[in-house]
Amino acid sequence: MVNEVKKHKKKSARRDLAKLGFSLLILFLLNYLGSFVFHRFDLTSEKRYTLSPQSKKIAENIEGIAFFRVYLEGNKLPAGMVRLRDETKEMLDEFRAYSGGKIQYEFIDPSANPNQDERQAFYKQLYKDGLSPIDLKVEESSGNSELMLFPGAILSYRGQEMAMDILQTPGALTQADINYSIEELEYDIDNAIHKLSIAYKPSIAFIQGQGELDSIQTASAAKTLGEYYHVRTVLIYHRSGSLLDSAGNVRYKAIVIAKPDSVFSEADKLSIDQYIMHGGKVFWLIDPVYTSFDSLALNGRTIAFPNDMNLEDILFQYGVRLNNNVILDFQCSGIPINAAPQGEQPQWELGQWFYKPLIGPTGKSPIVKNLNLVEFNMASTLDTIKVPGIKKTILLATSKYTKLESTPGRISTSIAHLHLDESQFKKSFLPVAVLLEGKFTSLYKGRIPHPYDTARKFNFKAESGPTAMIVVSDGDVIRNETEFNGRMALPLGQDKYTKELYSNKDFILNSMNYLCGDSSLLAVRGRELQVRLLDDKKVRLQKTQWQVINLAIPILLIILLGVAFAAIRKAKYAK
């Protein structure tokens, strides 16, 4: 009997060992086969951790090592920054996986050095490298202390380095700002790698000759666009060959017409028209109404009157009419006003400046998807005209609470002292920017203006192939504010008085990327990630209830399992 038991045990042991060996073999084979198949599972509803096809392509095409030094580390990081850090790490892990390990990263605490002098020197170097600092106050048991953050990264790739902002709204740590920064992470990483990978930059041109914005006023836009394109300045005043070469080919991928204030001659219009007919793209930023900002600043009032630049017929031909009115919007920026009674020492405070509307995106175009508010100034509305073969997409529109003033009309800063409410703004969602796409017909079809009396001279075309243009009814969208008597340009979109940073730069860059065919990055930027925030009211009302549930239920489950296990053992061994 004893021998039989021993034999049975040995047989069972051999069978268990065989099962273990077979299981290990299966595991080995599965791992071996898995090395030839790469797939990552994302169980989130919005596919938060799944890279877009464009991002995967960029990651797979990395040449050499792309190394990110991320300065989002430390024991005292606020909760929002901790979340942004974790999301950044997870996104970089995704890029590293699809790049085959060619994307690497390191998280660094910029405040880790205990030596104050060395720490300050490191801060200065990071600032010099292009990272923007944030100075935060941190509550500790011993009192409040200051924490210097550099929420960004420096990418080293192909012998070059560039700074990359991770926090998109410097100084703002609200849930919405953190979520927006997380939404932009994939685009930011793609964009940084793309910038350092560009082997050839196409040329674009800012047109001059009709009183357009000068180089200081467009410095911020030119700098931003210069990361993707060779930015030129071209004088077209009575010069037909400035945009096309002798063979009729376009010299520039796109041109920008930024806030002209003088009349366009027929020769100038013909140059632009034929540039479009030969496939060129145009970004029109036009003020149909003229106002003197100098007069407004000095006297507190000015007159707005129609600005006739002889562009009505050519824009109408392409499908747009700019209106001679001025927009007032309840959703607006502010200007300093003196709140002190007359004769007393001035007391400056910020008042609503309805003539400086904050315009929101409309529709699902990749140009404006996920775009924040864009700051306009003395803007007008536009209408689209039915033109066969032309597709029109409204990009930006006013808020729900808008009103219009006709021109000529008086504009005064005294309106900022009035306490107007929404009920006085009875119009809604008026268009101010439109994308036109299709095959355009020349304004000069069947007629060539003097002195161009022969089509052979400049390879005249009456109709274009597929092309596109964007028309904005305000030239100030691309104008950056200046300081020190116009010698220093502020970032495009930064309000001079409120210091708020609006999305003007993103709108200009997205528009030019779209016109120039660089729409792959726009698809990445258009992703939306849902932030699942707790309901503050429910948290306050149900806090105790959920604390009791979370503490009591696990304890009750353990007790019930213990009782059930004891009952089962008792029933088993009682037999």
C-alpha positions in Angstrom: 0.0 0.0 0.0 2.8 2.4 0.9 4.6 1.6 -2.4 1.5 2.3 -4.4 1.2 5.7 -2.7 4.8 6.5 -3.4 4.4 5.4 -7.1 1.3 7.6 -7.3 3.1 10.6 -5.9 6.0 10.2 -8.3 3.6 9.8 -11.2 1.8 13.0 -10.1 5.1 14.9 -9.7 6.2 13.8 -13.2 2.9 14.9 -14.6 3.1 18.3 -12.8 6.6 18.8 -14.1 5.5 17.9 -17.6 2.7 20.5 -17.4 5.1 23.1 -16.1 7.6 22.4 -18.8 4.9 22.5 -21.5 3.5 25.8 -20.1 7.0 27.3 -20.1 7.5 26.1 -23.7 4.2 27.7 -24.8 5.2 31.0 -23.0 8.6 31.0 -24.8 7.0 30.4 -28.2 4.4 33.1 -27.6 7.1 35.6 -26.6 9.2 34.6 -29.6 6.3 35.0 -32.0 5.3 38.3 -30.3 8.8 39.7 -31.1 7.7 39.7 -34.8 4.4 41.3 -34.2 4.1 44.8 -32.6 0.8 46.1 -31.3 -0.3 48.3 -28.4 -3.7 48.1 -26.9 -5.5 51.3 -25.9 -8.7 50.8 -23.9 -9.6 54.5 -23.4 -12.7 55.7 -25.2 -11.0 58.6 -27.0 -7.8 56.5 -27.7 -5.8 58.8 -25.5 -2.6 56.7 -25.8 -2.9 55.8 -29.5 -0.7 57.9 -31.8 -2.1 59.2 -35.0 -0.9 57.7 -38.3 1.1 60.9 -38.9 2.9 60.6 -35.6 3.7 56.9 -36.1 5.2 57.8 -39.5 7.3 60.5 -37.9 8.5 58.2 -35.1 9.3 55.4 -37.6 11.3 57.7 -39.8 13.6 59.0 -37.1 17.2 58.9 -38.2 19.6 58.4 -35.3 18.6 59.3 -31.7 16.1 62.0 -30.8 16.7 62.9 -27.1 14.3 64.9 -25.0 15.5 66.6 -21.8 12.2 67.3 -19.9 12.3 69.7 -17.0 9.2 68.6 -15.3 10.4 66.8 -12.2 10.6 67.5 -8.5 9.1 66.6 -5.1 7.2 69.9 -4.8 5.4 69.9 -8.1 1.7 71.0 -7.9 -0.9 68.4 -8.7 -1.6 69.8 -12.1 2.1 69.7 -13.0 2.4 66.1 -11.7 -0.5 65.1 -14.0 1.1 66.9 -17.0 4.5 65.2 -16.2 2.9 61.8 -16.1 1.0 62.4 -19.4 4.2 63.6 -21.0 6.1 60.5 -19.9 3.3 58.2 -21.3 3.3 60.1 -24.6 7.0 59.9 -24.9 6.8 56.1 -24.1 4.4 55.8 -27.1 6.8 57.6 -29.4 9.7 55.5 -28.1 7.8 52.3 -28.8 6.9 53.2 -32.4 10.4 54.6 -33.1 12.1 51.3 -32.1 13.9 53.0 -29.3 15.3 55.9 -31.3 13.4 58.4 -29.2 14.8 58.6 -25.7 14.1 61.0 -22.8 15.2 62.1 -19.4 13.2 63.9 -16.8 15.3 66.5 -14.8 14.5 68.6 -11.7 15.9 72.0 -12.5 15.9 72.9 -8.7 17.7 69.8 -7.5 21.1 71.4 -7.1 21.4 72.5 -3.4 24.0 75.2 -4.3 22.1 78.4 -4.9 24.6 80.0 -7.2 24.9 77.0 -9.4 21.1 76.6 -9.4 20.6 80.2 -10.6 23.2 79.7 -13.3 21.3 76.7 -14.5 18.1 78.7 -14.5 19.7 81.3 -16.7 21.0 78.7 -19.1 17.6 77.2 -19.5 16.1 80.6 -20.2 18.8 81.3 -22.7 18.0 77.9 -24.4 14.4 79.1 -24.9 12.5 77.7 -21.9 10.0 80.1 -20.1 10.1 80.0 -16.3 7.2 80.1 -13.9 7.6 81.2 -10.3 5.2 79.5 -8.0 4.5 79.8 -4.3 4.4 76.4 -2.5 2.7 75.9 0.9 4.9 73.9 3.3 4.6 73.0 7.0 7.4 75.5 7.7 5.7 78.2 5.7 5.5 79.3 2.1 8.4 78.9 -0.3 9.0 79.8 -3.9 9.5 77.2 -6.7 10.9 77.9 -10.1 9.5 75.7 -12.8 10.5 75.4 -16.5 7.6 73.4 -17.9 9.2 72.5 -21.2 11.8 70.3 -22.9 14.9 70.6 -25.0 15.1 68.3 -28.0 18.5 67.2 -29.3 18.3 65.7 -32.8 20.6 65.6 -35.9 23.2 67.9 -34.3 20.6 70.6 -33.4 18.7 71.6 -30.3 15.4 73.4 -29.8 13.2 74.3 -26.9 9.6 73.0 -26.7 6.9 74.4 -24.4 4.9 71.7 -22.6 2.6 74.0 -20.7 0.8 76.0 -23.4 -0.5 78.8 -21.2 2.5 80.1 -19.1 1.5 80.9 -15.5 -1.9 79.2 -15.7 -2.5 76.0 -13.9 -6.2 75.5 -14.1 -7.7 72.1 -15.0 -8.7 73.5 -18.4 -5.1 74.8 -19.1 -3.6 71.5 -18.1 -6.0 69.6 -20.2 -5.3 71.9 -23.2 -1.5 71.3 -22.7 -2.1 67.5 -22.6 -4.1 67.7 -25.9 -1.2 69.5 -27.5 1.5 67.0 -26.4 1.4 64.8 -29.4 1.5 67.8 -31.8 4.3 69.5 -29.8 6.5 66.4 -30.0 5.7 65.9 -33.7 6.3 69.6 -34.4 9.6 69.6 -32.6 10.9 66.6 -34.5 9.5 68.0 -37.8 11.2 71.3 -37.4 14.6 69.7 -36.9 14.0 67.3 -39.8 13.1 69.8 -42.5 15.7 69.5 -45.3 14.0 72.0 -47.6 11.9 75.1 -46.7 9.5 76.5 -49.3 9.4 80.2 -49.7 6.5 82.5 -48.7 6.3 86.3 -49.1 4.9 89.3 -47.3 3.7 91.7 -49.9 4.7 95.4 -49.7 3.8 98.5 -51.8 0.4 99.5 -50.5 1.1 100.5 -47.0 1.1 97.0 -45.5 2.4 96.3 -41.9 6.1 96.7 -41.6 8.8 94.2 -40.5 8.5 95.2 -36.8 4.7 94.9 -36.7 4.9 91.4 -38.3 8.2 90.3 -36.6 6.5 87.7 -34.4 4.6 86.2 -37.2 7.6 86.1 -39.5 9.7 84.5 -36.8 7.1 81.7 -36.2 6.6 81.1 -39.9 10.4 81.2 -40.4 10.6 77.9 -38.5 8.9 76.2 -41.5 9.4 78.5 -44.5 11.9 81.0 -46.0 10.1 84.3 -45.3 10.6 87.0 -47.9 9.4 90.6 -48.4 8.3 91.4 -51.9 7.5 94.7 -53.5 4.7 94.4 -56.1 4.1 98.0 -56.7 3.6 98.1 -60.5 5.9 95.1 -60.9 4.3 92.2 -62.7 7.3 89.8 -62.5 7.7 89.8 -58.8 5.4 86.8 -58.1 5.9 84.8 -61.3 9.0 83.9 -63.2 9.4 84.2 -67.0 8.0 80.7 -67.5 4.8 81.6 -65.5 5.8 79.5 -62.5 5.0 80.9 -59.0 8.0 82.1 -57.1 6.4 81.6 -53.7 4.3 78.9 -52.2 2.0 81.5 -50.6 1.8 85.2 -50.1 0.6 87.3 -47.2 -1.2 90.6 -47.7 -1.2 92.1 -44.2 -3.3 95.2 -43.5 -2.7 97.4 -46.6 -4.0 101.0 -46.4 -3.5 102.3 -49.9 -5.2 101.8 -53.3 -4.1 98.8 -55.4 -3.6 99.7 -59.0 -4.9 97.5 -61.7 -1.4 96.3 -62.4 -0.9 95.3 -58.8 -4.2 93.4 -58.8 -3.3 91.7 -62.1 -0.1 90.5 -60.6 -1.9 88.9 -57.6 -4.7 87.6 -59.9 -2.2 85.8 -62.2 -0.3 84.5 -59.2 -3.5 82.8 -58.1 -4.4 81.6 -61.6 -0.9 79.9 -61.8 -1.6 78.0 -58.5 -0.4 80.5 -55.9 -2.1 80.7 -52.4 -3.0 84.0 -50.8 -3.6 84.9 -47.2 -5.7 88.2 -47.2 -5.8 90.2 -44.0 -7.7 93.3 -44.9 -9.2 96.2 -43.0 -12.3 97.4 -45.0 -12.7 100.3 -42.4 -9.9 102.7 -41.4 -9.5 104.1 -37.9 -6.7 106.3 -36.5 -5.3 104.6 -33.4 -3.1 107.6 -32.8 -6.1 109.9 -32.6 -7.9 107.5 -30.4 -4.9 107.3 -28.0 -4.4 111.1 -27.9 -8.0 112.4 -27.9 -10.0 109.4 -26.8 -12.0 109.5 -30.0 -11.7 108.9 -33.7 -13.7 108.4 -36.8 -14.2 105.1 -38.6 -14.7 105.4 -42.3 -14.6 103.0 -45.3 -11.1 102.3 -46.6 -11.3 102.0 -50.4 -8.4 100.0 -51.6 -9.8 99.0 -54.9 -10.1 95.4 -53.8 -13.8 95.0 -53.8 -14.1 93.6 -57.4 -11.3 91.1 -57.1 -12.5 89.7 -53.8 -16.1 89.6 -55.1 -14.9 87.7 -58.1 -13.3 85.0 -55.8 -16.4 84.8 -53.6 -16.1 87.3 -50.7 -17.5 90.7 -49.8 -16.0 92.8 -47.0 -18.5 95.0 -45.2 -18.0 98.6 -44.2 -19.0 98.2 -40.6 -17.3 97.9 -37.2 -17.9 95.0 -34.8 -18.6 95.5 -31.1 -18.6 92.2 -29.2 -19.5 91.6 -25.5 -16.7 89.0 -25.5 -13.8 91.3 -25.8 -10.5 92.4 -24.4 -9.9 95.5 -22.2 -8.2 98.9 -22.1 -7.1 101.0 -19.2 -9.6 103.7 -18.2 -9.5 106.4 -15.5 -12.1 105.6 -12.9 -11.3 108.6 -10.7 -13.7 111.6 -10.6 -12.7 114.5 -12.7 -10.0 116.7 -11.1 -8.7 113.9 -8.8 -5.6 111.8 -9.2 -6.1 109.2 -11.9 -7.1 105.7 -10.9 -6.5 103.3 -13.7 -8.6 100.1 -14.1 -9.3 97.8 -17.0 -12.6 98.5 -18.8 -14.3 96.4 -21.6 -13.2 97.5 -25.0 -16.0 96.2 -27.2 -14.1 97.2 -30.4 -11.4 94.5 -29.6 -13.5 91.3 -29.9 -12.2 87.9 -28.9 -13.2 85.7 -31.8 -13.8 82.0 -31.5 -13.4 79.2 -34.1 -16.4 77.7 -35.9 -16.8 74.4 -37.8 -14.4 71.5 -37.8 -11.7 72.7 -40.2 -8.2 71.6 -39.1 -7.1 75.2 -39.3 -9.2 76.2 -36.3 -10.0 72.9 -34.5 -9.1 73.2 -30.8 -8.0 76.8 -31.4 -8.6 79.2 -28.5 -9.8 82.7 -28.8 -8.2 85.0 -31.4 -7.9 88.7 -30.7 -9.2 91.1 -33.3 -9.1 94.9 -33.3 -11.6 97.3 -35.1 -12.8 94.4 -37.2 -15.6 94.2 -39.8 -17.8 91.4 -41.0 -17.6 89.6 -44.3 -20.2 87.8 -46.5 -19.6 85.0 -48.9 -20.8 85.2 -52.6 -22.0 82.2 -54.6 -19.3 81.4 -57.1 -19.5 78.1 -59.1 -16.8 75.6 -58.2 -15.7 77.4 -55.0 -16.0 75.8 -51.6 -16.4 78.2 -48.7 -15.6 77.3 -45.1 -16.2 79.8 -42.3 -13.2 79.6 -39.9 -13.9 82.4 -37.3 -17.0 84.1 -36.2 -18.1 86.5 -33.4 -19.7 85.5 -30.2 -23.4 85.1 -29.5 -23.5 88.8 -28.3 -22.5 91.1 -31.1 -23.6 94.4 -32.5 -22.5 96.4 -35.5 -21.9 100.1 -36.1 -22.1 101.6 -39.6 -19.5 103.8 -41.1 -18.6 106.6 -41.2 -19.1 106.7 -37.4 -17.5 108.1 -34.3 -15.6 105.8 -31.9 -14.9 106.9 -28.4 -13.1 105.4 -25.4 -16.0 106.6 -23.2 -17.9 103.4 -24.1 -15.5 101.6 -21.8 -17.0 103.5 -18.9 -20.5 102.3 -19.7 -22.0 99.2 -18.0 -23.5 97.6 -21.0 -25.1 94.1 -20.8 -25.6 91.3 -23.2 -29.2 92.3 -24.1 -27.8 95.3 -26.1 -25.8 93.0 -28.4 -28.5 91.4 -30.5 -26.5 89.8 -33.4 -24.7 86.4 -33.2 -21.9 84.5 -34.8 -21.0 86.8 -37.7 -18.2 85.5 -39.9 -14.8 87.3 -40.0 -12.6 84.7 -41.6 -13.3 82.3 -44.5 -11.4 79.6 -46.4 -12.0 79.5 -50.2 -11.0 76.4 -52.2 -11.5 75.4 -55.8 -10.8 76.7 -59.3 -11.0 80.4 -59.5 -11.8 82.6 -62.6 -9.6 85.6 -63.3 -11.0 89.1 -62.7 -9.4 90.0 -66.1 -10.8 87.2 -68.2 -11.6 88.7 -71.5 -10.0 92.0 -70.6 -6.4 92.9 -69.9 -5.7 96.3 -68.3 -3.3 98.8 -69.6 -0.3 98.6 -70.2 -0.6 94.8 -70.5 -2.2 94.6 -74.0 -0.8 91.3 -74.9 -1.3 88.0 -73.1 2.0 86.5 -74.4 4.0 89.0 -72.4 3.2 87.4 -69.0 1.6 84.0 -69.9 -2.0 85.1 -69.0 -4.3 82.5 -67.6 -8.1 83.0 -67.4 -8.8 80.2 -64.9 -6.8 78.5 -62.2 -6.2 74.9 -61.2 -7.3 73.8 -57.8 -5.9 76.3 -55.2 -7.0 78.1 -52.0 -7.0 81.4 -50.2 -8.0 82.6 -46.8 -9.7 86.0 -46.3 -9.8 87.7 -42.9 -11.7 91.0 -42.4 -9.1 92.5 -40.0 -5.4 93.1 -40.6 -4.5 93.4 -36.9 -4.8 89.7 -36.5 -1.3 89.3 -37.7 0.1 92.5 -36.1 2.1 92.1 -32.9 2.1 94.8 -30.2 5.4 96.7 -29.6 7.1 98.3 -26.7 9.9 100.8 -26.2 8.5 103.2 -28.9 8.1 100.4 -31.4 11.6 99.0 -31.1 10.7 95.6 -29.5 8.0 93.3 -30.7 5.8 91.4 -28.3 4.7 87.8 -29.0 1.9 87.7 -31.6 -1.4 87.5 -29.7 -0.2 89.0 -26.5 -2.4 91.9 -25.4 -0.4 95.0 -24.5 -2.7 95.9 -21.5 -4.0 92.6 -20.1 -0.9 90.6 -21.0 -3.2 87.7 -22.0 -1.8 85.5 -24.7 -4.4 84.7 -27.4 -4.2 82.2 -30.3 -3.4 84.7 -33.1 0.0 83.0 -33.7 -1.6 79.5 -33.9 -4.2 80.8 -36.3 -1.6 82.4 -38.6 0.6 79.3 -38.5 -2.3 76.8 -39.0 -3.6 78.9 -41.9 -0.2 79.0 -43.7 0.4 75.3 -43.0 -2.9 74.5 -44.6 -2.4 76.7 -47.6 1.1 75.3 -48.2 -0.1 71.7 -48.0 1.5 70.9 -44.6 -1.8 69.6 -43.1 -0.5 66.4 -41.5 0.5 68.2 -38.3 -2.9 70.0 -38.2 -4.6 66.6 -38.1 -2.6 65.7 -35.0 -3.3 69.1 -33.4 -7.0 68.6 -33.9 -7.2 65.7 -31.4 -9.5 66.2 -28.4 -8.9 64.5 -25.1 -11.6 64.5 -22.5 -10.7 65.5 -19.0 -13.0 63.8 -16.5 -13.3 66.3 -13.7 -15.0 65.7 -10.4 -18.2 67.7 -9.7 -17.2 70.1 -6.9 -20.7 70.4 -5.6 -21.2 66.6 -5.3 -17.8 66.3 -3.7 -18.8 68.7 -1.0 -22.2 67.1 -0.4 -21.2 63.4 -0.7 -17.7 63.5 0.7 -18.6 61.7 4.1 -20.8 59.2 2.3 -18.1 58.0 -0.1 -15.5 58.0 2.6 -17.7 55.6 4.7 -18.4 53.5 1.7 -14.7 53.2 0.7 -13.7 52.3 4.2 -16.6 50.1 5.3 -17.2 48.0 2.1 -13.7 46.4 1.9 -13.8 45.6 5.7 -17.3 44.0 5.3 -16.2 42.0 2.3 -13.2 40.6 4.2 -15.5 39.7 7.2 -18.0 38.0 4.8 -15.3 36.1 3.0 -13.9 34.9 6.4 -17.3 33.7 7.6 -18.0 32.0 4.3 -14.6 30.3 4.3 -15.0 29.1 7.9 -18.5 27.7 7.1 -17.2 25.8 4.1 -14.3 24.3 6.1 -16.7 23.3 8.9 -19.1 21.7 6.5 -16.3 19.9 4.7 -14.5 18.4 7.8 -17.8 17.7 9.7 -18.4 14.9 7.3 
